[in-house]
């Protein structure tokens, strides 16, 4: 392979926010890997680059895709990947901050083992903790720090674009769907801590827990496309030989059931049992609020989250109707 061959096409989907893109472009400009070894594609989803960003992208010799119709991040990544020329597609997002050695560390690992099809780096929060917990040797498939052999990406058809609702802007699980599809092809995957990016903490606004719950609309679609992997991998908590599936969903179901039973006993005049079930519901509400670290601004909307979540799951069942498993 020529010493100056392009190894990576960096693909960035974006909604076109300059306040996010400028720091990202600063981080990419600071990469220690020689610029002749990688190219850049920025894919605008339902937006166009501002004049200032357009000038920066031109100066970086970046390729720009501007789709005025919003189609979701999966579609934006697919459009960007279609412009790719590198051996690997290096996915990150516009709110990420790649370390200066991000691409160089990834190239070192891939050069040591050319058989790797997918390399996942570390995505960290600003305080240094992982953005998503990883089980054993499994990948998280976060597209914030993911290197995928371009030929493999093309063979599986990229990201499934059905995990986006254009009417509401809700998207979720397209990363897990991609991972399950790739693993079904027998891809050789590896996690390496050295290529690093920093991702901001999510759910900072007070309504974000409700927005987060709405995303569960995509779960039935993922379960229909990958029933076994969904059962084994999605939201499974493991403690040695023990495991609990979907603890958050179960807590939401228990909270709703506790509230309904408490109201039923109250209507029957049995205040004692009503109080007992209300206490159970309150405990489960604390479990739900723990996901957002009991932040006061999130406690206000926590009781609404279970209702929103189950309504989203019901909508998702309609979305997944007739969908066959991926072969």
JOFENNOR-V660298 format. One record per backbone hydrogen bond with DSSP energy under -1.0 kcal/mol. CO is the residue of the C=O (numbers start at 1). NH is the residue of the N-H. If there is no record, write none. Layout:
BEGIN
co:CO nh:NH
co:CO nh:NH
END
This chain:
BEGIN
co:2 nh:5
co:7 nh:88
co:8 nh:39
co:9 nh:90
co:10 nh:41
co:11 nh:92
co:12 nh:43
co:14 nh:45
co:17 nh:20
co:17 nh:21
co:18 nh:22
co:20 nh:24
co:21 nh:25
co:22 nh:26
co:23 nh:27
co:24 nh:28
co:25 nh:29
co:26 nh:30
co:28 nh:31
co:34 nh:37
co:35 nh:38
co:37 nh:7
co:37 nh:8
co:39 nh:10
co:40 nh:63
co:41 nh:12
co:42 nh:65
co:43 nh:14
co:44 nh:67
co:50 nh:54
co:51 nh:55
co:52 nh:56
co:53 nh:57
co:54 nh:58
co:55 nh:59
co:56 nh:60
co:57 nh:62
co:58 nh:61
co:63 nh:42
co:65 nh:44
co:67 nh:46
co:72 nh:76
co:73 nh:77
co:74 nh:78
co:75 nh:79
co:76 nh:80
co:77 nh:81
co:78 nh:82
co:80 nh:83
co:81 nh:84
co:87 nh:150
co:88 nh:9
co:89 nh:148
co:90 nh:11
co:91 nh:146
co:93 nh:96
co:97 nh:198
co:99 nh:102
co:100 nh:32
co:101 nh:105
co:102 nh:106
co:103 nh:107
co:104 nh:108
co:105 nh:109
co:106 nh:110
co:107 nh:111
co:108 nh:112
co:109 nh:113
co:113 nh:116
co:117 nh:149
co:118 nh:190
co:119 nh:147
co:120 nh:192
co:122 nh:197
co:123 nh:131
co:124 nh:199
co:125 nh:128
co:129 nh:125
co:135 nh:138
co:142 nh:145
co:145 nh:121
co:146 nh:91
co:147 nh:119
co:148 nh:89
co:149 nh:153
co:150 nh:154
co:151 nh:155
co:152 nh:156
co:153 nh:158
co:163 nh:172
co:165 nh:169
co:170 nh:165
co:173 nh:177
co:174 nh:178
co:175 nh:179
co:176 nh:180
co:177 nh:181
co:178 nh:182
co:179 nh:183
co:180 nh:184
co:182 nh:185
co:182 nh:187
co:183 nh:186
co:188 nh:117
co:188 nh:118
co:190 nh:120
co:195 nh:122
co:196 nh:99
co:197 nh:124
co:198 nh:97
co:205 nh:208
co:207 nh:211
co:208 nh:212
co:209 nh:213
co:210 nh:214
co:213 nh:216
co:214 nh:217
co:215 nh:218
co:216 nh:219
co:218 nh:222
co:219 nh:223
co:220 nh:224
co:221 nh:225
co:222 nh:226
co:225 nh:326
co:226 nh:230
co:227 nh:231
co:228 nh:232
co:229 nh:233
co:230 nh:234
co:235 nh:246
co:237 nh:244
co:239 nh:242
co:242 nh:239
co:244 nh:237
co:246 nh:250
co:247 nh:251
co:248 nh:252
co:249 nh:253
co:250 nh:254
co:251 nh:255
co:252 nh:256
co:253 nh:257
co:254 nh:258
co:255 nh:259
co:256 nh:260
co:257 nh:261
co:258 nh:262
co:259 nh:263
co:260 nh:264
co:261 nh:265
co:262 nh:266
co:263 nh:267
co:264 nh:268
co:265 nh:270
co:266 nh:269
co:269 nh:271
co:270 nh:274
co:271 nh:275
co:272 nh:276
co:273 nh:277
co:274 nh:278
co:275 nh:279
co:276 nh:280
co:277 nh:281
co:278 nh:282
co:279 nh:283
co:280 nh:284
co:281 nh:285
co:282 nh:286
co:283 nh:287
co:284 nh:288
co:285 nh:289
co:286 nh:290
co:288 nh:291
co:289 nh:292
co:289 nh:294
co:290 nh:293
co:292 nh:295
co:295 nh:298
co:295 nh:299
co:296 nh:300
co:298 nh:302
co:301 nh:304
co:304 nh:308
co:305 nh:309
co:306 nh:310
co:307 nh:311
co:308 nh:312
co:309 nh:313
co:310 nh:314
co:311 nh:315
co:312 nh:316
co:313 nh:317
co:314 nh:318
co:315 nh:319
co:316 nh:320
co:320 nh:323
END
